[in-house]
């Protein structure tokens, strides 16, 4: 089951990279994927993607998924970026058409994170009784900061 999920995330990331490549060529693409650990007793988990100094990260595609314990459980996907001194959060839509226990988001976005900051991918759930693991993938372009 893990390999199927991993393959799915890889395909979503590749589709995002292709969509981004069609919009504008990028001299320094940045893609990252990984796990979001949600410990028992916690409602959310966060993955951090650092933005190199001297570059602005233009995020162009995000996907994430998590398997819930019950069908009626609440879930949410958020991406937070730093612009100046403000942290800006984006809530991503939950996609329909998957099993009621699987929640996924995937699609093109357009926002940027400032040099030396980080992009935070957060997965929120409503039942903290047991630990959970989510998956995320982001892609975009590093642009020289001016």
PyMOL commands that set and color helices and strands:
alter all, ss='L'
color gray80, all
select helices_A, chain A and resi 2-23
alter helices_A, ss='H'
color red, helices_A
select strands_A, chain A and resi 29-38+44-50+55-67+75-83+86-92+102-113+118-125+132-144
alter strands_A, ss='S'
color yellow, strands_A
deselect
rebuild
show_as cartoon
